[in-house]
Amino acid sequence: MAKTQLNVRVDETTAEAARRRAQQRGVSVNRYIEELVQQDAGEVGRTFVEAAADFMKQYASVFAEEFGADRAEDTREAKGKR
């Protein structure tokens, strides 16, 4: 993916907090800010939910075998009520 430069102005306290958190996570400040924006935009959450749904589809029979068909049906019904 192509990168573009974005300049922002923040107070020194915010800048220092960003530097500190990025260092704690072992990433650059640029990467840290990029991750925050992606999280805020919901990209990470959507990716997780899609992966979890794919996992459940793939292993539904294993769960049904382990926990019983009644338990699997209860889970499907609860999902439909949301």
C-alpha positions, -999 to +999 in steps of 0.1 A: +000+000+000+013+034-009+021+057+020+013+094+022+026+120+047+003+135+072+014+163+094-004+169+127+001+192+156-003+181+192+008+195+225+041+182+240+023+160+266+004+142+239+035+139+217+055+124+246+027+100+255+027+088+218+064+083+219+063+064+251+035+041+241+051+034+207+083+025+224+065+003+249+049-016+220+082-018+201+069+002+171+075+036+155+054+065+164+041+064+128+030+028+131+015+034+166-007+063+152-016+043+121-027+014+144-048+038+165-066+052+135-072+017+120-087+006+154-108+037+155-121+031+120-130-004+129-107-022+105-091-044+132-125-053+147-140-062+113-110-083+104-112-102+137-150-108+134-146-121+098-117-144+108-137-157+138-168-163+116-146-182+091-131-202+120-165-211+134-178-222+099-147-244+094-149-260+129-187-260+135-188-298+133-159-302+157-177-280+183-210-298+177-193-332+183-175-319+214-203-300+230-234-317+215-258-307+188-281-291+214-254-267+225-246-258+189-283-251+182-285-229+214-256-209+201-272-204+167-305-193+182-287-168+205-269-153+175-302-148+157-317-129+187-290-102+186 
